[in-house]
Amino acid sequence: MFKILFLAFFGYLAFNVISFIMKIKSFTKQSKVKEEKQNFRQKVSKMDIQDAEYKESEE
C-alpha cells in the first residue's frame, strides 16, 4: 500500500515538473519567434524599397 501511494505521489510530482518545463520551453520559443519577426521587420524598414516600375523599351 505504501509503495502504491509513493509511486502515485512520485508520478504526480514528475508530471508537474515536466509540464512546468514544457511551459518554459514553449514561452522561450514564442519569445524567440517574436524577436526574429521584430528583427526582420526592422531590417525591412531600413531597406530602401523602390517601386518596381519598368519602362517598356521600343524595338
SELO-385919 format. One record per atom (N, C-alpha, C, O): chain; x, y, z; residue in three letters. Coordinates in Angstrom, 1 decimal. Example, Ala and Ser with C-alpha at 12.3 -4.5 7.8 and 13.67 -1.06 7.14 Angstrom:
// residues 2
<rec><kette>A</kette><east>13.2</east><north>-5.7</north><up>7.8</up><rest>ALA</rest></rec>
<rec><kette>A</kette><east>12.3</east><north>-4.5</north><up>7.8</up><rest>ALA</rest></rec>
<rec><kette>A</kette><east>13.2</east><north>-3.3</north><up>7.8</up><rest>ALA</rest></rec>
<rec><kette>A</kette><east>14.2</east><north>-3.3</north><up>8.5</up><rest>ALA</rest></rec>
<rec><kette>A</kette><east>12.8</east><north>-2.2</north><up>7.1</up><rest>SER</rest></rec>
<rec><kette>A</kette><east>13.7</east><north>-1.1</north><up>7.1</up><rest>SER</rest></rec>
<rec><kette>A</kette><east>12.9</east><north>0.0</north><up>7.9</up><rest>SER</rest></rec>
<rec><kette>A</kette><east>13.4</east><north>1.1</north><up>8.0</up><rest>SER</rest></rec>
This chain:
// residues 59
<rec><kette>A</kette><east>0.8</east><north>-1.2</north><up>0.0</up><rest>MET</rest></rec>
<rec><kette>A</kette><east>0.0</east><north>0.0</north><up>0.0</up><rest>MET</rest></rec>
<rec><kette>A</kette><east>0.9</east><north>1.3</north><up>0.0</up><rest>MET</rest></rec>
<rec><kette>A</kette><east>0.6</east><north>2.2</north><up>-0.7</up><rest>MET</rest></rec>
<rec><kette>A</kette><east>1.9</east><north>1.2</north><up>0.8</up><rest>PHE</rest></rec>
<rec><kette>A</kette><east>2.8</east><north>2.4</north><up>0.9</up><rest>PHE</rest></rec>
<rec><kette>A</kette><east>3.5</east><north>2.6</north><up>-0.4</up><rest>PHE</rest></rec>
<rec><kette>A</kette><east>3.7</east><north>3.8</north><up>-0.8</up><rest>PHE</rest></rec>
<rec><kette>A</kette><east>3.9</east><north>1.5</north><up>-1.1</up><rest>LYS</rest></rec>
<rec><kette>A</kette><east>4.6</east><north>1.7</north><up>-2.4</up><rest>LYS</rest></rec>
<rec><kette>A</kette><east>3.6</east><north>2.3</north><up>-3.4</up><rest>LYS</rest></rec>
<rec><kette>A</kette><east>4.1</east><north>3.1</north><up>-4.2</up><rest>LYS</rest></rec>
<rec><kette>A</kette><east>2.4</east><north>1.9</north><up>-3.4</up><rest>ILE</rest></rec>
<rec><kette>A</kette><east>1.4</east><north>2.5</north><up>-4.4</up><rest>ILE</rest></rec>
<rec><kette>A</kette><east>1.3</east><north>4.0</north><up>-4.2</up><rest>ILE</rest></rec>
<rec><kette>A</kette><east>1.3</east><north>4.8</north><up>-5.1</up><rest>ILE</rest></rec>
<rec><kette>A</kette><east>1.1</east><north>4.4</north><up>-2.9</up><rest>LEU</rest></rec>
<rec><kette>A</kette><east>1.0</east><north>5.8</north><up>-2.6</up><rest>LEU</rest></rec>
<rec><kette>A</kette><east>2.3</east><north>6.6</north><up>-3.0</up><rest>LEU</rest></rec>
<rec><kette>A</kette><east>2.2</east><north>7.7</north><up>-3.5</up><rest>LEU</rest></rec>
<rec><kette>A</kette><east>3.4</east><north>6.0</north><up>-2.7</up><rest>PHE</rest></rec>
<rec><kette>A</kette><east>4.7</east><north>6.6</north><up>-3.0</up><rest>PHE</rest></rec>
<rec><kette>A</kette><east>4.8</east><north>6.8</north><up>-4.5</up><rest>PHE</rest></rec>
<rec><kette>A</kette><east>5.2</east><north>7.9</north><up>-5.0</up><rest>PHE</rest></rec>
<rec><kette>A</kette><east>4.5</east><north>5.7</north><up>-5.3</up><rest>LEU</rest></rec>
<rec><kette>A</kette><east>4.6</east><north>5.8</north><up>-6.8</up><rest>LEU</rest></rec>
<rec><kette>A</kette><east>3.6</east><north>6.8</north><up>-7.3</up><rest>LEU</rest></rec>
<rec><kette>A</kette><east>3.9</east><north>7.5</north><up>-8.3</up><rest>LEU</rest></rec>
<rec><kette>A</kette><east>2.4</east><north>6.9</north><up>-6.8</up><rest>ALA</rest></rec>
<rec><kette>A</kette><east>1.4</east><north>7.8</north><up>-7.2</up><rest>ALA</rest></rec>
<rec><kette>A</kette><east>1.9</east><north>9.2</north><up>-7.0</up><rest>ALA</rest></rec>
<rec><kette>A</kette><east>1.8</east><north>10.1</north><up>-7.8</up><rest>ALA</rest></rec>
<rec><kette>A</kette><east>2.4</east><north>9.5</north><up>-5.8</up><rest>PHE</rest></rec>
<rec><kette>A</kette><east>2.9</east><north>10.8</north><up>-5.4</up><rest>PHE</rest></rec>
<rec><kette>A</kette><east>4.1</east><north>11.2</north><up>-6.3</up><rest>PHE</rest></rec>
<rec><kette>A</kette><east>4.2</east><north>12.3</north><up>-6.8</up><rest>PHE</rest></rec>
<rec><kette>A</kette><east>5.0</east><north>10.2</north><up>-6.5</up><rest>PHE</rest></rec>
<rec><kette>A</kette><east>6.2</east><north>10.5</north><up>-7.4</up><rest>PHE</rest></rec>
<rec><kette>A</kette><east>5.7</east><north>10.8</north><up>-8.8</up><rest>PHE</rest></rec>
<rec><kette>A</kette><east>6.3</east><north>11.7</north><up>-9.5</up><rest>PHE</rest></rec>
<rec><kette>A</kette><east>4.8</east><north>10.0</north><up>-9.3</up><rest>GLY</rest></rec>
<rec><kette>A</kette><east>4.2</east><north>10.3</north><up>-10.7</up><rest>GLY</rest></rec>
<rec><kette>A</kette><east>3.6</east><north>11.7</north><up>-10.8</up><rest>GLY</rest></rec>
<rec><kette>A</kette><east>3.8</east><north>12.3</north><up>-11.8</up><rest>GLY</rest></rec>
<rec><kette>A</kette><east>2.8</east><north>12.0</north><up>-9.8</up><rest>TYR</rest></rec>
<rec><kette>A</kette><east>2.2</east><north>13.4</north><up>-9.7</up><rest>TYR</rest></rec>
<rec><kette>A</kette><east>3.3</east><north>14.5</north><up>-9.8</up><rest>TYR</rest></rec>
<rec><kette>A</kette><east>3.1</east><north>15.4</north><up>-10.5</up><rest>TYR</rest></rec>
<rec><kette>A</kette><east>4.3</east><north>14.3</north><up>-9.0</up><rest>LEU</rest></rec>
<rec><kette>A</kette><east>5.4</east><north>15.3</north><up>-9.0</up><rest>LEU</rest></rec>
<rec><kette>A</kette><east>6.1</east><north>15.4</north><up>-10.3</up><rest>LEU</rest></rec>
<rec><kette>A</kette><east>6.4</east><north>16.5</north><up>-10.8</up><rest>LEU</rest></rec>
<rec><kette>A</kette><east>6.4</east><north>14.2</north><up>-10.9</up><rest>ALA</rest></rec>
<rec><kette>A</kette><east>7.1</east><north>14.2</north><up>-12.1</up><rest>ALA</rest></rec>
<rec><kette>A</kette><east>6.2</east><north>14.8</north><up>-13.2</up><rest>ALA</rest></rec>
<rec><kette>A</kette><east>6.7</east><north>15.6</north><up>-14.1</up><rest>ALA</rest></rec>
<rec><kette>A</kette><east>4.9</east><north>14.6</north><up>-13.2</up><rest>PHE</rest></rec>
<rec><kette>A</kette><east>4.0</east><north>15.2</north><up>-14.2</up><rest>PHE</rest></rec>
<rec><kette>A</kette><east>4.0</east><north>16.7</north><up>-14.1</up><rest>PHE</rest></rec>
<rec><kette>A</kette><east>4.1</east><north>17.4</north><up>-15.1</up><rest>PHE</rest></rec>
<rec><kette>A</kette><east>4.0</east><north>17.2</north><up>-12.8</up><rest>ASN</rest></rec>
<rec><kette>A</kette><east>4.0</east><north>18.7</north><up>-12.6</up><rest>ASN</rest></rec>
<rec><kette>A</kette><east>5.3</east><north>19.3</north><up>-13.1</up><rest>ASN</rest></rec>
<rec><kette>A</kette><east>5.3</east><north>20.4</north><up>-13.7</up><rest>ASN</rest></rec>
<rec><kette>A</kette><east>6.4</east><north>18.6</north><up>-12.8</up><rest>VAL</rest></rec>
<rec><kette>A</kette><east>7.7</east><north>19.2</north><up>-13.2</up><rest>VAL</rest></rec>
<rec><kette>A</kette><east>7.8</east><north>19.2</north><up>-14.7</up><rest>VAL</rest></rec>
<rec><kette>A</kette><east>8.3</east><north>20.2</north><up>-15.3</up><rest>VAL</rest></rec>
<rec><kette>A</kette><east>7.4</east><north>18.1</north><up>-15.3</up><rest>ILE</rest></rec>
<rec><kette>A</kette><east>7.5</east><north>18.0</north><up>-16.8</up><rest>ILE</rest></rec>
<rec><kette>A</kette><east>6.6</east><north>19.1</north><up>-17.5</up><rest>ILE</rest></rec>
<rec><kette>A</kette><east>7.0</east><north>19.7</north><up>-18.4</up><rest>ILE</rest></rec>
<rec><kette>A</kette><east>5.4</east><north>19.3</north><up>-16.9</up><rest>SER</rest></rec>
<rec><kette>A</kette><east>4.5</east><north>20.3</north><up>-17.5</up><rest>SER</rest></rec>
<rec><kette>A</kette><east>5.1</east><north>21.7</north><up>-17.3</up><rest>SER</rest></rec>
<rec><kette>A</kette><east>4.9</east><north>22.5</north><up>-18.2</up><rest>SER</rest></rec>
<rec><kette>A</kette><east>5.7</east><north>21.9</north><up>-16.2</up><rest>PHE</rest></rec>
<rec><kette>A</kette><east>6.3</east><north>23.2</north><up>-15.9</up><rest>PHE</rest></rec>
<rec><kette>A</kette><east>7.5</east><north>23.5</north><up>-16.9</up><rest>PHE</rest></rec>
<rec><kette>A</kette><east>7.6</east><north>24.6</north><up>-17.5</up><rest>PHE</rest></rec>
<rec><kette>A</kette><east>8.3</east><north>22.5</north><up>-17.2</up><rest>ILE</rest></rec>
<rec><kette>A</kette><east>9.4</east><north>22.6</north><up>-18.1</up><rest>ILE</rest></rec>
<rec><kette>A</kette><east>8.9</east><north>22.8</north><up>-19.5</up><rest>ILE</rest></rec>
<rec><kette>A</kette><east>9.5</east><north>23.7</north><up>-20.2</up><rest>ILE</rest></rec>
<rec><kette>A</kette><east>7.8</east><north>22.2</north><up>-19.9</up><rest>MET</rest></rec>
<rec><kette>A</kette><east>7.3</east><north>22.3</north><up>-21.2</up><rest>MET</rest></rec>
<rec><kette>A</kette><east>6.7</east><north>23.7</north><up>-21.4</up><rest>MET</rest></rec>
<rec><kette>A</kette><east>6.8</east><north>24.3</north><up>-22.5</up><rest>MET</rest></rec>
<rec><kette>A</kette><east>6.1</east><north>24.3</north><up>-20.4</up><rest>LYS</rest></rec>
<rec><kette>A</kette><east>5.6</east><north>25.7</north><up>-20.4</up><rest>LYS</rest></rec>
<rec><kette>A</kette><east>6.7</east><north>26.7</north><up>-20.6</up><rest>LYS</rest></rec>
<rec><kette>A</kette><east>6.6</east><north>27.6</north><up>-21.4</up><rest>LYS</rest></rec>
<rec><kette>A</kette><east>7.8</east><north>26.4</north><up>-19.9</up><rest>ILE</rest></rec>
<rec><kette>A</kette><east>9.0</east><north>27.3</north><up>-20.0</up><rest>ILE</rest></rec>
<rec><kette>A</kette><east>9.6</east><north>27.2</north><up>-21.4</up><rest>ILE</rest></rec>
<rec><kette>A</kette><east>9.9</east><north>28.3</north><up>-22.1</up><rest>ILE</rest></rec>
<rec><kette>A</kette><east>9.7</east><north>26.0</north><up>-22.0</up><rest>LYS</rest></rec>
<rec><kette>A</kette><east>10.2</east><north>25.9</north><up>-23.3</up><rest>LYS</rest></rec>
<rec><kette>A</kette><east>9.3</east><north>26.5</north><up>-24.4</up><rest>LYS</rest></rec>
<rec><kette>A</kette><east>9.8</east><north>27.2</north><up>-25.3</up><rest>LYS</rest></rec>
<rec><kette>A</kette><east>8.0</east><north>26.4</north><up>-24.2</up><rest>SER</rest></rec>
<rec><kette>A</kette><east>7.1</east><north>27.0</north><up>-25.2</up><rest>SER</rest></rec>
<rec><kette>A</kette><east>7.2</east><north>28.5</north><up>-25.1</up><rest>SER</rest></rec>
<rec><kette>A</kette><east>7.1</east><north>29.2</north><up>-26.1</up><rest>SER</rest></rec>
<rec><kette>A</kette><east>7.3</east><north>29.1</north><up>-23.9</up><rest>PHE</rest></rec>
<rec><kette>A</kette><east>7.4</east><north>30.5</north><up>-23.7</up><rest>PHE</rest></rec>
<rec><kette>A</kette><east>8.7</east><north>31.0</north><up>-24.3</up><rest>PHE</rest></rec>
<rec><kette>A</kette><east>8.7</east><north>32.1</north><up>-25.0</up><rest>PHE</rest></rec>
<rec><kette>A</kette><east>9.8</east><north>30.4</north><up>-24.1</up><rest>THR</rest></rec>
<rec><kette>A</kette><east>11.1</east><north>30.8</north><up>-24.7</up><rest>THR</rest></rec>
<rec><kette>A</kette><east>11.0</east><north>30.7</north><up>-26.2</up><rest>THR</rest></rec>
<rec><kette>A</kette><east>11.6</east><north>31.5</north><up>-26.9</up><rest>THR</rest></rec>
<rec><kette>A</kette><east>10.4</east><north>29.7</north><up>-26.8</up><rest>LYS</rest></rec>
<rec><kette>A</kette><east>10.2</east><north>29.5</north><up>-28.2</up><rest>LYS</rest></rec>
<rec><kette>A</kette><east>9.4</east><north>30.6</north><up>-28.8</up><rest>LYS</rest></rec>
<rec><kette>A</kette><east>9.7</east><north>31.2</north><up>-29.8</up><rest>LYS</rest></rec>
<rec><kette>A</kette><east>8.3</east><north>31.0</north><up>-28.1</up><rest>GLN</rest></rec>
<rec><kette>A</kette><east>7.4</east><north>32.1</north><up>-28.6</up><rest>GLN</rest></rec>
<rec><kette>A</kette><east>8.2</east><north>33.4</north><up>-28.6</up><rest>GLN</rest></rec>
<rec><kette>A</kette><east>8.1</east><north>34.2</north><up>-29.5</up><rest>GLN</rest></rec>
<rec><kette>A</kette><east>8.9</east><north>33.6</north><up>-27.5</up><rest>SER</rest></rec>
<rec><kette>A</kette><east>9.7</east><north>34.9</north><up>-27.4</up><rest>SER</rest></rec>
<rec><kette>A</kette><east>10.8</east><north>35.0</north><up>-28.5</up><rest>SER</rest></rec>
<rec><kette>A</kette><east>11.1</east><north>36.0</north><up>-29.0</up><rest>SER</rest></rec>
<rec><kette>A</kette><east>11.4</east><north>33.8</north><up>-28.8</up><rest>LYS</rest></rec>
<rec><kette>A</kette><east>12.4</east><north>33.8</north><up>-29.8</up><rest>LYS</rest></rec>
<rec><kette>A</kette><east>11.8</east><north>34.1</north><up>-31.2</up><rest>LYS</rest></rec>
<rec><kette>A</kette><east>12.4</east><north>34.8</north><up>-32.0</up><rest>LYS</rest></rec>
<rec><kette>A</kette><east>10.6</east><north>33.5</north><up>-31.5</up><rest>VAL</rest></rec>
<rec><kette>A</kette><east>10.0</east><north>33.8</north><up>-32.7</up><rest>VAL</rest></rec>
<rec><kette>A</kette><east>9.6</east><north>35.2</north><up>-32.9</up><rest>VAL</rest></rec>
<rec><kette>A</kette><east>9.7</east><north>35.9</north><up>-33.9</up><rest>VAL</rest></rec>
<rec><kette>A</kette><east>9.1</east><north>35.8</north><up>-31.8</up><rest>LYS</rest></rec>
<rec><kette>A</kette><east>8.7</east><north>37.2</north><up>-31.8</up><rest>LYS</rest></rec>
<rec><kette>A</kette><east>9.9</east><north>38.1</north><up>-32.0</up><rest>LYS</rest></rec>
<rec><kette>A</kette><east>9.8</east><north>39.1</north><up>-32.8</up><rest>LYS</rest></rec>
<rec><kette>A</kette><east>11.0</east><north>37.8</north><up>-31.4</up><rest>GLU</rest></rec>
<rec><kette>A</kette><east>12.3</east><north>38.5</north><up>-31.6</up><rest>GLU</rest></rec>
<rec><kette>A</kette><east>12.7</east><north>38.4</north><up>-33.0</up><rest>GLU</rest></rec>
<rec><kette>A</kette><east>13.2</east><north>39.4</north><up>-33.6</up><rest>GLU</rest></rec>
<rec><kette>A</kette><east>12.7</east><north>37.2</north><up>-33.6</up><rest>GLU</rest></rec>
<rec><kette>A</kette><east>13.1</east><north>37.1</north><up>-35.0</up><rest>GLU</rest></rec>
<rec><kette>A</kette><east>12.2</east><north>37.9</north><up>-36.0</up><rest>GLU</rest></rec>
<rec><kette>A</kette><east>12.7</east><north>38.5</north><up>-36.9</up><rest>GLU</rest></rec>
<rec><kette>A</kette><east>10.9</east><north>37.9</north><up>-35.7</up><rest>LYS</rest></rec>
<rec><kette>A</kette><east>10.0</east><north>38.7</north><up>-36.5</up><rest>LYS</rest></rec>
<rec><kette>A</kette><east>10.3</east><north>40.2</north><up>-36.4</up><rest>LYS</rest></rec>
<rec><kette>A</kette><east>10.2</east><north>40.9</north><up>-37.4</up><rest>LYS</rest></rec>
<rec><kette>A</kette><east>10.6</east><north>40.6</north><up>-35.2</up><rest>GLN</rest></rec>
<rec><kette>A</kette><east>10.9</east><north>42.0</north><up>-34.9</up><rest>GLN</rest></rec>
<rec><kette>A</kette><east>12.2</east><north>42.4</north><up>-35.7</up><rest>GLN</rest></rec>
<rec><kette>A</kette><east>12.2</east><north>43.5</north><up>-36.3</up><rest>GLN</rest></rec>
<rec><kette>A</kette><east>13.2</east><north>41.6</north><up>-35.6</up><rest>ASN</rest></rec>
<rec><kette>A</kette><east>14.4</east><north>41.8</north><up>-36.3</up><rest>ASN</rest></rec>
<rec><kette>A</kette><east>14.2</east><north>41.9</north><up>-37.8</up><rest>ASN</rest></rec>
<rec><kette>A</kette><east>14.8</east><north>42.8</north><up>-38.5</up><rest>ASN</rest></rec>
<rec><kette>A</kette><east>13.4</east><north>41.0</north><up>-38.4</up><rest>PHE</rest></rec>
<rec><kette>A</kette><east>13.1</east><north>41.0</north><up>-39.8</up><rest>PHE</rest></rec>
<rec><kette>A</kette><east>12.3</east><north>42.3</north><up>-40.2</up><rest>PHE</rest></rec>
<rec><kette>A</kette><east>12.7</east><north>42.9</north><up>-41.2</up><rest>PHE</rest></rec>
<rec><kette>A</kette><east>11.4</east><north>42.7</north><up>-39.3</up><rest>ARG</rest></rec>
<rec><kette>A</kette><east>10.7</east><north>44.0</north><up>-39.6</up><rest>ARG</rest></rec>
<rec><kette>A</kette><east>11.6</east><north>45.2</north><up>-39.6</up><rest>ARG</rest></rec>
<rec><kette>A</kette><east>11.5</east><north>46.1</north><up>-40.4</up><rest>ARG</rest></rec>
<rec><kette>A</kette><east>12.5</east><north>45.2</north><up>-38.7</up><rest>GLN</rest></rec>
<rec><kette>A</kette><east>13.5</east><north>46.3</north><up>-38.6</up><rest>GLN</rest></rec>
<rec><kette>A</kette><east>14.4</east><north>46.3</north><up>-39.8</up><rest>GLN</rest></rec>
<rec><kette>A</kette><east>14.6</east><north>47.4</north><up>-40.4</up><rest>GLN</rest></rec>
<rec><kette>A</kette><east>14.8</east><north>45.2</north><up>-40.3</up><rest>LYS</rest></rec>
<rec><kette>A</kette><east>15.7</east><north>45.1</north><up>-41.5</up><rest>LYS</rest></rec>
<rec><kette>A</kette><east>14.9</east><north>45.6</north><up>-42.7</up><rest>LYS</rest></rec>
<rec><kette>A</kette><east>15.4</east><north>46.3</north><up>-43.5</up><rest>LYS</rest></rec>
<rec><kette>A</kette><east>13.6</east><north>45.2</north><up>-42.8</up><rest>VAL</rest></rec>
<rec><kette>A</kette><east>12.8</east><north>45.6</north><up>-44.0</up><rest>VAL</rest></rec>
<rec><kette>A</kette><east>12.6</east><north>47.1</north><up>-43.9</up><rest>VAL</rest></rec>
<rec><kette>A</kette><east>12.6</east><north>47.7</north><up>-45.0</up><rest>VAL</rest></rec>
<rec><kette>A</kette><east>12.3</east><north>47.6</north><up>-42.8</up><rest>SER</rest></rec>
<rec><kette>A</kette><east>12.0</east><north>49.1</north><up>-42.7</up><rest>SER</rest></rec>
<rec><kette>A</kette><east>13.3</east><north>49.9</north><up>-43.0</up><rest>SER</rest></rec>
<rec><kette>A</kette><east>13.2</east><north>51.0</north><up>-43.4</up><rest>SER</rest></rec>
<rec><kette>A</kette><east>14.5</east><north>49.3</north><up>-42.7</up><rest>LYS</rest></rec>
<rec><kette>A</kette><east>15.7</east><north>50.0</north><up>-43.0</up><rest>LYS</rest></rec>
<rec><kette>A</kette><east>16.1</east><north>50.0</north><up>-44.5</up><rest>LYS</rest></rec>
<rec><kette>A</kette><east>16.8</east><north>50.8</north><up>-45.0</up><rest>LYS</rest></rec>
<rec><kette>A</kette><east>15.5</east><north>49.0</north><up>-45.2</up><rest>MET</rest></rec>
<rec><kette>A</kette><east>15.8</east><north>48.9</north><up>-46.6</up><rest>MET</rest></rec>
<rec><kette>A</kette><east>15.2</east><north>50.0</north><up>-47.4</up><rest>MET</rest></rec>
<rec><kette>A</kette><east>14.2</east><north>50.6</north><up>-47.1</up><rest>MET</rest></rec>
<rec><kette>A</kette><east>15.9</east><north>50.4</north><up>-48.5</up><rest>ASP</rest></rec>
<rec><kette>A</kette><east>15.3</east><north>51.4</north><up>-49.4</up><rest>ASP</rest></rec>
<rec><kette>A</kette><east>14.6</east><north>50.7</north><up>-50.5</up><rest>ASP</rest></rec>
<rec><kette>A</kette><east>15.1</east><north>50.3</north><up>-51.5</up><rest>ASP</rest></rec>
<rec><kette>A</kette><east>13.3</east><north>50.5</north><up>-50.3</up><rest>ILE</rest></rec>
<rec><kette>A</kette><east>12.4</east><north>49.8</north><up>-51.2</up><rest>ILE</rest></rec>
<rec><kette>A</kette><east>11.9</east><north>50.8</north><up>-52.2</up><rest>ILE</rest></rec>
<rec><kette>A</kette><east>11.3</east><north>51.8</north><up>-51.8</up><rest>ILE</rest></rec>
<rec><kette>A</kette><east>12.1</east><north>50.5</north><up>-53.5</up><rest>GLN</rest></rec>
<rec><kette>A</kette><east>11.6</east><north>51.4</north><up>-54.6</up><rest>GLN</rest></rec>
<rec><kette>A</kette><east>10.5</east><north>50.6</north><up>-55.3</up><rest>GLN</rest></rec>
<rec><kette>A</kette><east>10.4</east><north>49.4</north><up>-55.3</up><rest>GLN</rest></rec>
<rec><kette>A</kette><east>9.7</east><north>51.4</north><up>-55.9</up><rest>ASP</rest></rec>
<rec><kette>A</kette><east>8.6</east><north>50.9</north><up>-56.7</up><rest>ASP</rest></rec>
<rec><kette>A</kette><east>9.2</east><north>50.2</north><up>-57.9</up><rest>ASP</rest></rec>
<rec><kette>A</kette><east>10.2</east><north>50.7</north><up>-58.5</up><rest>ASP</rest></rec>
<rec><kette>A</kette><east>8.7</east><north>49.0</north><up>-58.3</up><rest>ALA</rest></rec>
<rec><kette>A</kette><east>9.2</east><north>48.3</north><up>-59.4</up><rest>ALA</rest></rec>
<rec><kette>A</kette><east>8.5</east><north>48.7</north><up>-60.6</up><rest>ALA</rest></rec>
<rec><kette>A</kette><east>7.6</east><north>48.0</north><up>-61.1</up><rest>ALA</rest></rec>
<rec><kette>A</kette><east>8.9</east><north>49.8</north><up>-61.2</up><rest>GLU</rest></rec>
<rec><kette>A</kette><east>8.3</east><north>50.3</north><up>-62.4</up><rest>GLU</rest></rec>
<rec><kette>A</kette><east>9.4</east><north>50.2</north><up>-63.5</up><rest>GLU</rest></rec>
<rec><kette>A</kette><east>10.5</east><north>50.7</north><up>-63.4</up><rest>GLU</rest></rec>
<rec><kette>A</kette><east>9.0</east><north>49.5</north><up>-64.6</up><rest>TYR</rest></rec>
<rec><kette>A</kette><east>10.0</east><north>49.3</north><up>-65.7</up><rest>TYR</rest></rec>
<rec><kette>A</kette><east>9.4</east><north>50.0</north><up>-66.9</up><rest>TYR</rest></rec>
<rec><kette>A</kette><east>8.2</east><north>49.9</north><up>-67.2</up><rest>TYR</rest></rec>
<rec><kette>A</kette><east>10.3</east><north>50.7</north><up>-67.6</up><rest>LYS</rest></rec>
<rec><kette>A</kette><east>9.8</east><north>51.3</north><up>-68.9</up><rest>LYS</rest></rec>
<rec><kette>A</kette><east>9.9</east><north>50.3</north><up>-70.0</up><rest>LYS</rest></rec>
<rec><kette>A</kette><east>10.9</east><north>49.5</north><up>-70.1</up><rest>LYS</rest></rec>
<rec><kette>A</kette><east>8.9</east><north>50.3</north><up>-70.8</up><rest>GLU</rest></rec>
<rec><kette>A</kette><east>8.9</east><north>49.3</north><up>-71.9</up><rest>GLU</rest></rec>
<rec><kette>A</kette><east>9.9</east><north>49.9</north><up>-73.0</up><rest>GLU</rest></rec>
<rec><kette>A</kette><east>9.7</east><north>51.0</north><up>-73.4</up><rest>GLU</rest></rec>
<rec><kette>A</kette><east>10.8</east><north>49.1</north><up>-73.4</up><rest>SER</rest></rec>
<rec><kette>A</kette><east>11.7</east><north>49.5</north><up>-74.5</up><rest>SER</rest></rec>
<rec><kette>A</kette><east>11.0</east><north>49.3</north><up>-75.8</up><rest>SER</rest></rec>
<rec><kette>A</kette><east>10.5</east><north>48.2</north><up>-76.1</up><rest>SER</rest></rec>
<rec><kette>A</kette><east>11.1</east><north>50.2</north><up>-76.7</up><rest>GLU</rest></rec>
<rec><kette>A</kette><east>10.6</east><north>50.1</north><up>-78.0</up><rest>GLU</rest></rec>
<rec><kette>A</kette><east>11.6</east><north>49.5</north><up>-79.0</up><rest>GLU</rest></rec>
<rec><kette>A</kette><east>12.7</east><north>50.0</north><up>-79.1</up><rest>GLU</rest></rec>
<rec><kette>A</kette><east>11.3</east><north>48.4</north><up>-79.6</up><rest>GLU</rest></rec>
<rec><kette>A</kette><east>12.3</east><north>47.8</north><up>-80.5</up><rest>GLU</rest></rec>
<rec><kette>A</kette><east>11.8</east><north>47.9</north><up>-82.0</up><rest>GLU</rest></rec>
<rec><kette>A</kette><east>12.5</east><north>47.5</north><up>-82.9</up><rest>GLU</rest></rec>
